[in-house]
Amino acid sequence: MRPLLFAAVALSGALLASCGHSPDTALFVLTAQAPQVRTAYAGPPVQVRAVRLPPQFDRPEVLDQGGGGAVTPRTFAQWAAPVGELARSALTSDLVARLPDGQVIYPDSPAPAGALLISVDILDARIAGAAGSAEASWSVITPGPRPGVPAVVVTHAASLHVAPQGFGPAGDAGALSRLLAQLSDRIVSSL
């Protein structure tokens, strides 16, 4: 009877030890990247209306994109907000850093008449080893001068690539931030 009691106590202790503290969840954001130069743009103000990412990014966990198309969510590494909204905010901040003061309207502010509206679709984004690549398309929409006059839509596309800098979820968030900064440079040159 005594060995059975000892085994039960040891098993209980092992179970209690395994129920210890799990790692804290780390939250990640996307950040604006400093530009090489500020542009002397003199056109109408611009506003980023939407940034759409591939469907696999529509989850709270930061993804580990392994080789062969394998995607694994990182349980204890999550985006601080929906990643599409983080991307929209970072891209807007990138444009603020690149365009003259007052030329970028913040995402949820009302846009004045004549403002250029930008809609971004990132069709494919791969981040592995903190290197990143993406296929992106953006449309610049010039609203008609009055109701009933159609808008003018000009669409552009680009392949984006960034070199590795860091590893793990922080490196992945940095790579996606750098891809968005590169995209903002392309958007500015298309205005």
RODO-2510 file (C-alpha; in nm, 4 decimals, decimal comma):
residues 191
     n   res          X          Y          Z
     1     m     0,0000     0,0000     0,0000
     2     r     0,2837     0,2344     0,0855
     3     p     0,4460     0,2217    -0,2651
     4     l     0,1037     0,2953    -0,4195
     5     l     0,0582     0,5991    -0,1938
     6     f     0,4106     0,7204    -0,2820
     7     a     0,3357     0,6808    -0,6560
     8     a     0,0088     0,8743    -0,6197
     9     v     0,1839     1,1599    -0,4375
    10     a     0,4649     1,1688    -0,6966
    11     l     0,2131     1,1703    -0,9828
    12     s     0,0170     1,4526    -0,8174
    13     g     0,3363     1,6542    -0,7760
    14     a     0,4300     1,6007    -1,1398
    15     l     0,0840     1,7083    -1,2548
    16     l     0,0950     2,0212    -1,0397
    17     a     0,4414     2,1083    -1,1705
    18     s     0,3207     2,0724    -1,5310
    19     c     0,0352     2,3126    -1,4581
    20     g     0,2874     2,5857    -1,3850
    21     h     0,3087     2,9195    -1,5496
    22     s     0,2945     2,9242    -1,9307
    23     p     0,4998     3,1816    -2,1194
    24     d     0,3536     3,5297    -2,1502
    25     t     0,2048     3,6162    -2,4865
    26     a     0,4152     3,8730    -2,6721
    27     l     0,2229     4,1297    -2,8766
    28     f     0,3649     4,2720    -3,1991
    29     v     0,2890     4,5820    -3,4065
    30     l     0,4059     4,7113    -3,7434
    31     t     0,6122     5,0282    -3,7380
    32     a     0,6872     5,3060    -3,9838
    33     q     1,0351     5,3092    -4,1346
    34     a     1,2393     5,6251    -4,1867
    35     p     1,2563     5,7370    -4,5512
    36     q     1,5721     5,8041    -4,7487
    37     v     1,4359     6,1433    -4,8580
    38     r     1,1184     6,3438    -4,8189
    39     t     0,9342     6,4021    -5,1463
    40     a     0,8443     6,7463    -5,2830
    41     y     0,4926     6,6282    -5,3738
    42     a     0,2492     6,9127    -5,4507
    43     g    -0,0661     6,7232    -5,5528
    44     p    -0,3909     6,6717    -5,3642
    45     p    -0,3844     6,5136    -5,0170
    46     v    -0,3905     6,1326    -4,9972
    47     q    -0,5620     5,8851    -4,7679
    48     v    -0,5049     5,5099    -4,7291
    49     r    -0,8556     5,3651    -4,7337
    50     a    -0,7739     4,9949    -4,6998
    51     v    -0,4884     4,7466    -4,6847
    52     r    -0,5920     4,3885    -4,7555
    53     l    -0,3513     4,1066    -4,6738
    54     p    -0,3649     3,7392    -4,7773
    55     p    -0,6259     3,5381    -4,5833
    56     q    -0,3696     3,3501    -4,3738
    57     f    -0,2902     3,6797    -4,1947
    58     d    -0,6510     3,7063    -4,0765
    59     r    -0,5732     3,5608    -3,7336
    60     p    -0,4281     3,6952    -3,4090
    61     e    -0,1151     3,4764    -3,4080
    62     v     0,2042     3,5750    -3,5887
    63     l     0,2692     3,3015    -3,8436
    64     d     0,5786     3,0889    -3,8795
    65     q     0,6017     3,0447    -4,2568
    66     g     0,8189     2,7405    -4,3056
    67     g     0,9355     2,5910    -4,6309
    68     g     0,7084     2,4067    -4,8693
    69     g     0,4074     2,6257    -4,7952
    70     a     0,3769     2,5175    -4,4302
    71     v     0,2259     2,7842    -4,2051
    72     t     0,2202     2,7420    -3,8277
    73     p     0,0620     2,9927    -3,5885
    74     r     0,2882     3,0945    -3,3001
    75     t     0,0774     3,0455    -2,9881
    76     f     0,2576     3,2991    -2,7688
    77     a     0,3291     3,5613    -3,0386
    78     q     0,0260     3,7607    -3,1476
    79     w    -0,0545     4,0791    -3,3355
    80     a    -0,1607     4,3629    -3,1034
    81     a    -0,4598     4,4346    -3,3324
    82     p    -0,5947     4,2941    -3,6608
    83     v    -0,2902     4,2873    -3,8878
    84     g    -0,4742     4,4605    -4,1759
    85     e    -0,5421     4,7595    -3,9486
    86     l    -0,1820     4,7560    -3,8254
    87     a    -0,0666     4,7549    -4,1895
    88     r    -0,2976     5,0455    -4,2768
    89     s    -0,1662     5,2477    -3,9830
    90     a     0,2009     5,1702    -4,0600
    91     l     0,1569     5,2506    -4,4306
    92     t    -0,0119     5,5814    -4,3415
    93     s     0,2762     5,6653    -4,1049
    94     d     0,5250     5,5765    -4,3791
    95     l     0,3483     5,8161    -4,6171
    96     v     0,3424     6,0909    -4,3509
    97     a     0,7212     6,0547    -4,3219
    98     r     0,7685     6,0755    -4,6996
    99     l     0,5231     6,3456    -4,8089
   100     p     0,5124     6,7150    -4,7114
   101     d     0,3242     6,8138    -4,3973
   102     g    -0,0526     6,8122    -4,4372
   103     q    -0,0556     6,5922    -4,7486
   104     v    -0,1668     6,2710    -4,5723
   105     i    -0,5107     6,2350    -4,4194
   106     y    -0,5248     5,9884    -4,1310
   107     p    -0,7221     5,6676    -4,1978
   108     d    -1,0477     5,7425    -4,0184
   109     s    -1,0576     6,1195    -4,0725
   110     p    -1,2981     6,2626    -4,3289
   111     a    -1,1265     6,3198    -4,6629
   112     p    -1,1773     6,6575    -4,8317
   113     a    -1,3166     6,6780    -5,1830
   114     g    -1,0509     6,5982    -5,4411
   115     a    -0,8360     6,3868    -5,2092
   116     l    -0,6678     6,0825    -5,3632
   117     l    -0,7872     5,7594    -5,2042
   118     i    -0,5466     5,4645    -5,1926
   119     s    -0,6545     5,1028    -5,1699
   120     v    -0,3876     4,8314    -5,1326
   121     d    -0,4076     4,4582    -5,1982
   122     i    -0,1142     4,2430    -5,0955
   123     l    -0,1748     3,9269    -5,2921
   124     d     0,1089     3,7190    -5,1576
   125     a     0,3364     3,7822    -4,8624
   126     r     0,6080     3,5451    -4,7476
   127     i     0,8226     3,6067    -4,4458
   128     a     1,0837     3,3499    -4,3492
   129     g     1,3991     3,4051    -4,1495
   130     a     1,2998     3,7750    -4,1261
   131     a     1,3385     3,8131    -4,5025
   132     g     1,0249     3,9085    -4,6832
   133     s     0,8667     3,9276    -5,0225
   134     a     0,5269     4,0399    -5,1384
   135     e     0,3269     4,0958    -5,4536
   136     a     0,1263     4,4126    -5,4080
   137     s    -0,1220     4,6111    -5,6081
   138     w    -0,2594     4,9533    -5,5240
   139     s    -0,5216     5,1747    -5,6750
   140     v    -0,5205     5,5519    -5,6607
   141     i    -0,8768     5,6757    -5,6847
   142     t    -0,9499     6,0350    -5,7841
   143     p    -1,3162     6,1019    -5,7013
   144     g    -1,5248     6,2771    -5,9653
   145     p    -1,5496     6,6568    -5,9282
   146     r    -1,9220     6,6335    -5,8470
   147     p    -2,1818     6,3638    -5,7798
   148     g    -2,2613     6,1567    -6,0847
   149     v    -1,9174     6,2089    -6,2413
   150     p    -1,7231     5,8815    -6,2255
   151     a    -1,3995     5,8473    -6,0357
   152     v    -1,0699     5,7921    -6,2122
   153     v    -0,8894     5,4788    -6,0936
   154     v    -0,5243     5,4130    -6,1741
   155     t    -0,3847     5,0766    -6,0658
   156     h    -0,0199     4,9884    -6,0074
   157     a     0,1625     4,6697    -5,9071
   158     a     0,5022     4,5858    -5,7607
   159     s     0,7125     4,2958    -5,6404
   160     l     0,8707     4,3802    -5,3067
   161     h     1,1706     4,2168    -5,1365
   162     v     1,3553     4,2882    -4,8111
   163     a     1,6721     4,1309    -4,6736
   164     p     1,6765     3,9405    -4,3448
   165     q     1,7251     4,1344    -4,0201
   166     g     1,6570     3,9344    -3,7048
   167     f     1,4633     3,6149    -3,6496
   168     g     1,1443     3,4954    -3,4868
   169     p     0,8226     3,6926    -3,4516
   170     a     1,0017     4,0262    -3,3955
   171     g     1,2041     3,9718    -3,7134
   172     d     0,8882     3,8807    -3,9031
   173     a     0,7069     4,1953    -3,7834
   174     g     1,0139     4,3992    -3,8846
   175     a     1,0220     4,2387    -4,2299
   176     l     0,6532     4,3138    -4,2879
   177     s     0,7115     4,6731    -4,1679
   178     r     1,0003     4,7112    -4,4156
   179     l     0,7866     4,5686    -4,6979
   180     l     0,5188     4,8296    -4,6225
   181     a     0,7827     5,1056    -4,6209
   182     q     0,9076     4,9866    -4,9590
   183     l     0,5482     4,9883    -5,0818
   184     s     0,5032     5,3449    -4,9552
   185     d     0,8079     5,4502    -5,1604
   186     r     0,6452     5,2963    -5,4708
   187     i     0,3120     5,4648    -5,3938
   188     v     0,4783     5,8054    -5,3534
   189     s     0,6613     5,7658    -5,6851
   190     s     0,3291     5,6829    -5,8550
   191     l     0,1489     5,9960    -5,7335
***
